[in-house]
């Protein structure tokens, strides 16, 4: 990190300190009329579960890259927890859940510096938990989304450029998409798009941003390598799998049957996808391996995310198997192209998220969740399925081209790529002077 960039960033931190002194957001009267202690306890636990997914992702990605880039890759996930949290507290939460501007973005002043969040009335879709808990549960989703993208440009992006990029991504891609999908007045929500826990907002957006990043930064100088630590990948998968129950079941916002359904569908889909991946590998002449098992499990978790609270347990099995096969084929296709999506973020998260969105349109049922207005295609209704196809197209175009624009802007501010010498040395040492 350059001294000039550090000085500018430090100046912004000083500015935020003054703003915090001017706007301390001291609470007035608490709104606790409908707060349920069981729901609150569950959501406190879920918030912690979702946060642990980001360190899990750090291990998952860190184990896959070249040994000389393990620490730099893991740091990209950890720094997201710091940078995105600051943005969220200042105005990011307002952009995502503040007063709506035409269903596209929230008013940044609505909850500026967490104004009216400690003592505010509960969020209308989470009426039994404190509003502040809802705000910080949603923060964990905002943190992991840009961290997911890092797998596409691993081993070749400058650390300072990465910080600038994720700030821009959070403000101009993630927050508008979260608002459009999860705010009651959001354009996608009013259109009828269902996304229970972030298949569209988190995984599809990360996947398309990853593809844009891989295309923009082009290939590494040394694209071929052996994973540094497969044990890290196994550990990361375990943490992701564990945390994902907070990710999906927490999105019920209640300690109730719907949360239990989300846990059941999540568990079933991930197990089916993990097993399908290695069986499909063997069918195609490969050996069953730890890497394949881990990748398959994550693909299943991704695909079930938008559907977790809308479909039945047998249907979640179908989601796991189909998404695993399609993503496996996409990984194979990607490997035969010039696209250097280092850790196959698009085939796994992008395609997995799209499979989940499509299959939600196929299987969603009002008998499972009363929030489903129009049943899925399998029940003879077509509206939800068509809505999801159109929504998927709109989100894909917005994220892909929006990310390309943000990458170009970032590159104008700070060049994105490390030098050839830095890449050859390894980013752990050349950027951070640390070694595994």
N, C-alpha and C positions, 0 to 999 in steps of 0.2 A: 504494500500500500504506500502510495506516495505521501510525502510530508504535506504537500499542498492540499491533497484530498482530505487528509486527516484533520488539518486545520479548519477547512470549510465545514466538515462534518461536526467537529467539536463546537464550532460557532453555532450551528443549528441546535445542538444539545443545550448550550447556554441559553439560547432563545426560548427553548421549550421550558427551561427552568423558570424564566421570567413569566411565561404564560401560565405556568402552574401556580405561581404566586398570585397572579392577577385573577385567575379563575380556579380557585381551590375546589369547587364543586362540593361545598359543605352540604350534607343532607339536611332536609327539613323533616317533615312528617313521613314516617315509613308507611308504605302500603303493604300491609300483611294480612289483609282480610281473608284471602283465599289460599294463602301459602300452605302447602302440605309438606310436613316434615319428611315423610317417606320419599316423596318425589324429589325433594331437595337433596336428601342424602344420596339418592341414586344419581342425580345429576352432578353432584360434587365428585362422586366416584367416576362417572363417565368423563367429566372434564379432565381428570387426571389420566384416565385411560387413553384418551385421544392425544394428550400431550406426549405420552411415552411412545407413540407411534413415530414421532419425528426422530428421536434417537434410534429407534428401531430401523427406520429408513436409512439413517446414517451408516449403521452396520451393514444393512442389506446392500447398499450401493458401494460402501467402502471395501467390502470383501470381494467385489467383482472386478475392480479396476486393477491397474498395474501397481505393484508394490510401492513404487516411488510416488504414487498419487493417492494413497489411502487416506492420509490425514487431511489433505486439502479437500478431498471429496466429502469426507465426513464433516469437516468444518462448515461446508456450504449448507448442510442441513441444520447444524447447531446455530449458525449465525442468523438463519431465518427466524428462529425463535426470538432472538433479540430485536432484529430490525422490524419485523412485522408487528410484534407486540407494541412497539413504540408508535408506529403509524396507527394501529388500531385504537389505542387509547386516545390519541390526539384527535383524529377525525375519521379513521377508517371504519369504525363501527357505525358512525353516522352515515357514511357513504353507502354502506350495505343495508342498514335498517332504519335510517332516518326518514323524515317526511319525504314522500316520493315526488320526484320531478318526472311526470309523464311515464311512470313505471319503469324508468331506465336507470336512475341513480337517486341516492338519498341526499338530502340536504346536509352538507358537512357541518353546519352549525347546530343541528338538532341535538346531538349528544356530544358536543365539542368538549374534549377533556373529561369525558364521562359525566357531563352535566345531566342531572336528573336520572342517573342510572342507579346509584345506590338506593335512592328513596323513591324511584319512579314506580308507577304501576306495572304489574307483570305484563310481559309480551302477550298479545292476544292469542297466539298459537301455543303458548306455554304458560297458561294462567296460574299454575299452582307452584311455580318456583320463583325466587327473587329475580327481578329484572337484571341485576348485576351478574347473577350466575348464568343467565341466558347469554349475556354479552360476552363473558369470558369463555363459555363453552364454544360459542361461534368463533372466537379468536383462534382456537386450536385448529379449526378447519382452514382458516386463512393462513396459518403458519405452514402447514404441511403441503399446501398446493404448490407454491413456488419451489419448495424443496424437492418435490417430485420431478420437476423439470430438469434438475441438475444432472440426472442420469444421461440426458441426451447430449450435453456438451461437456461431460466429464473429461478431464485431462487436457483441456485447452482454453478455458476462459480465465481471464484475470479476476482476481478476488474483488478488486474495487469495482470493476465493470459489473460483476455479479451483484454486488450490493445495490448499485444504481438500477440495474435491470429489475430486481425483485421489488424494489420500491415502486417503480413505474408499473410493473405487472399488477401488484396489489391494488394500486389506486385506479388504474384505467381498465383492467381486465377482470380481476377477481371480484372487487366490490360491486361494479355494475352487474356482473353476472349473478352474484349472490342476491342482490336486490331484485333483479328481474325474476328470479326463480323462487325465492323464499319470502319476500315481502308480500303481504296480501294484495297490495296494489301493483306488484311487479308485472311487467308485460307478459312474461312467460307464464307466471302463475295465473293471470287472468285468461290467458290463452288455453290453459288446461294442462300444462306440462306438470308431471309428477316426478319429483326427485326426493325420495325419502331421506337420504343421508349424504348426498353429494356426488352421485355418479356423473351428473352433468356438470355441476358447479366446480367440483374438485378434479375428478379424474379425466373427464373429457377435455376440460380446459387445459389441464397439465399435459395431456397427450398431444393435443394439437399445437400447444406452445412448444413442446419438445420437438415435434416434427419441423416447425418453423425454425427453431434454433439450430437443429442439425443441418438443415439446408443452408442457413445463413452463414454458419461458422465453417462449413465444409469439413473435409476429412482431417483426422489427425495425421501427423507424419509417421506414426507407428501404430496403425489401427489394430494390429494383431497382438494379443497378449494373453497370458494365463491369469486367471483370477488370483489375487494376492492371498486371500484367506477365505476358503469356502466355509470354514467354521463361523466367520463373521456373518456370512450370508444366512446360515442356519439360525444364528442368534437373532439377527435382524428380522427374519421371518417369524420367529417365535414372538418377538415383541410386537410386531405388526399384527399378527393374528390375535394376540391377547388384547391389544389396544383397540382393535377393530370392533369388539363387542360394545365398547363405549361409543365408537363412531356411529354404528348402526342402531343399536338398541337405545342408546342415549337420545337419538333423534325422535324417539317416541315422546320424550319430555315428561313421562310418567313412569312410575314403578308399577306397571300393570301388564295385562295380557299382551298388549301390542308390543311392548318391549321384549317380552318372552318370545313372541313370534319372530321378532327381528333377530334375536339371539339364535333361535333354532334355524331359521333360513340362512343366516350367515355361516353358521357352523356346517350346515349340510352342503352349501354351495362351494365353500372353500375346500372341504374334504373331497368332494366329487371332482373338482377341478385339478387338485393336486394329483390324485390318483390317475385321472384321465390323461394328464400331461405325460407322465412316465410310461403309461401303457401305450399311448399314441406314439411316443418315441420308439418303443420297442417294435411296434407294428411297422414303423418306417425304417427299421434296421439299426437303431441306435441302442446304447446301453442305458438302463434306468440309472439316474444319478441324483445326487443331492440338489444340484443346481436346478434341474428340471422340476423336482418336487416342490422346491421353494417358489420358483417362478409360477408354477401352476396354482399353488395355493393363493398367491397374491392376485393372480388373474381372477380366480373365483371370488375373492373378497371384493375386488373392484366391481365385477359384473353384478354382484348381488346388492351392492350399495344403493342404487336408485330404487330397487324393487323390494328391499328387505321387509318393509312393513305393509306391503300391498299384495303379496302372493302367498301361496301355501307352501308347505315344506316339500312335498313331492315336486312341485314346480321349481323350487330352488335347486333341486338336484339337476333338473334339465338345464337351468341357467348355468350351473357349474360346468357340466359336461360340454355344452355347446360353446361357451365362451372359451374354454380351454383349448378345444380343437381349433377354433377360428384364430385365436391368438398365436397358437403354435405354428399354424400355417403362415401367419403374417410375419412372425419372426424369421421363418425360413425364407420368405419372399424378400424381406428387408436385407437379409444377409447376402443376397444375390444382386443387390443394387449398389449404387455409389453413396447411398445415404448413410452417414456415420452417426446413427442414433446409438451412442456407445453402449447403453444398457437397455436398449429396446423399450424405451418409455412409451413411444407411440403404439407399438404392437400390443403392449400389455395394458397400459392405463388408458390410452386413447381408444383403442379397439375394444378393450374390455368394458370401458364406460359406455361406448356406443351400443355394444351388445346388450348391456344392462338396460339402457334406455329403450331399445327396440323391444326387448322381451318384457319390460314393464308394460309396454303398450299391448303386448300379447296376453299377459297373464293377470294383470291387476284386477282385483275384485272388490266390490263394495261390501261383500260378505266378510272379507278379511279386515277392511278398513273403511269406515263410513265416509272418509275424506275422498274416496274414489267416486266421482260423479258418473263417469262413463266407464263401463267395464271393458276389459281387454278384448282383443280380436278373437280369442278362443271361445268367448261367450257369445259370439255372433254380432258384436258391436264394432264398428270401424272408426268412430270418431277419435278415441284416445290414441289408437295406433297411428292414424294419419297426423294427429297433432304432434306426436312424438317424432315422426319422421321429419316434419317441417321444422320443429324445434331443434332437432339434431342438426339439420342443415344450417339453420340460422346461427346456432352456437358455434359450429365448426368454422364457418366463414368469418364470424366476428373474432374468434380467438386466434385463428391462423394468421389472418391479415393484420389484426391488431398487434400481435406479437412481432411480426416482421417489422412493423412500423416502430415499435418500441426498441427493438434491437438496433435499427438504423439510428435512432435518436441516441441511444446509449453509446453506440460506436462513434458518434460525433463528439460526445462528451469525453469519453475515455475509450480508446481502442479495445475491442472485445478480446482478441486473441493474444495469448502470450507469445513471446518470440520463439523462434525455432530452437534456440539454445535453451531457453527456459523449459520448453516442452521436453527436450531431450534429457535435460538434467532431472526433470520431475518437479511437479509443482510443490510438493511437500518442502523441498529444500529451496528451490528458486524463489518461491513466494513467501514462505513462512519460516525458513531455516529450521525445520524440524524433520525428524526421520522416524519411521516406524521402528 
